[in-house]
Structures are given as structure tokens and as C-alpha cells.
Amino acid sequence: MDRLVETVDALRELGLPCQAAVLTQAVPAFSVAEPGADWVDVLEESLLGELDAAFHQCEPSISEALEQHLARYSSEYVDKL
């Protein structure tokens, strides 16, 4: 559950509020799941399909947002010689 909350926060920090909102919809299912439960088992097929469809409609995509982030902050990740 901690990782789910951290992931939602990271998505927001990357400027991906749509993806964060979609993932937040999964929180109730995980909050009642047994620790270490398989996430596919926790999410019912219908909910998983619904979340997947909503996630893929979000813009920008995670890849696009990461590319923008790396371009903007490359000096924090790459040492210049």
C-alpha cells in the first residue's frame, strides 16, 4: 500500500494528474487486500480493464512526461565532463 501511495505522489510530481487519479481508484481494493497479495487477483477483471482503459486515455503519456522531465532536469541526472 505504501508503494501505491508513493507512486500516486510521483505521478503528480511528474505532472501526470490523470494517471494519478486513475491509480487512486485502485486504493480501496488494495487497502482491504492481504499484504503481499497479487495485484491482478486484488483487482477484479472488470476493474482492471476499466482502469487500464482510463489510464491509456491520459495525456501526456508517462513516456512523454519522463522525456520532458529528463530534458528539463538532465543536469541532475548526468554529470558533465
Long-range contacts (C-beta under 8 A, 24 or more apart in sequence): 1-27, 1-30, 1-31, 4-30, 11-62, 14-62, 14-65, 14-66, 14-69, 15-60, 15-65, 15-68, 15-69, 16-58, 16-60, 16-62, 16-65, 18-57, 18-58, 18-59, 19-55, 19-58, 19-62, 22-51, 22-54, 22-55, 22-58, 23-51, 23-55, 25-51, 25-54, 26-51
